[in-house]
Amino acid sequence: MALKFSRIHGMSIGKLAERTGYSKGGIMAHFSSKREMVLALVEESVTMARAYFRDRLKHTTSPTERLSRTLQTYGEYWTGGLFEGGCLFLNLAVDAVDPSDEIAMALRNAARVFISDFANVVRIGQATGEFDTTVDPDDIGEKLMSLCVGCGWTYRMTGDAEIFSRMQPAVDQIVSGISRRAIAV
């Protein structure tokens, strides 16, 4: 089963041209197909989301604080109106049901990037003695990613932005579970 582009927020080249002020031909001059355009959009969105997180978390003073603030930052990403229509990755994932589809693979790769970003913070904490060296950083990355995505979906379905703050204790429990020091966030 292939990805059904018509379900991606009713995206069409015509609507995109209308909203951007470009012609359909001008847009398609850069992409051989809508699929190629979506793949480029996924790649650019990974870059933008990572830059957003780097910027929002650049003043954190420790790996503990950085991990603890990830859910709050993700909530700001979702609810702040920065990305019209919400999270591109979750929106595309609704239609990416065929695991062999190249867009589904691109989404899995994007998830791996974000999980790896969380895991790398754990590795830094382990290297500095802040986190227990026996924990699996990738496991912690998956848990944090799952909490963020779960809250994103819940917010999307309910419109309740407080889900991010209500789930913060779950993040803090994960972080305190790997910490060698008391959380001082």
TAVEN-V58742 format. One record per helix or strand of 2 or more residues. SS is the DSSP state (helix for helix, strand for strand). FROM is the first residue (numbers start at 1). LEN is the number of residues. If there is no record, write none. Layout:
# TAVEN-V58742
SS,FROM,LEN
SS,FROM,LEN
This chain:
# TAVEN-V58742
helix,5,3
helix,13,8
helix,24,5
helix,34,24
helix,63,6
helix,70,10
helix,88,6
helix,102,26
helix,137,22
helix,163,4
helix,168,11
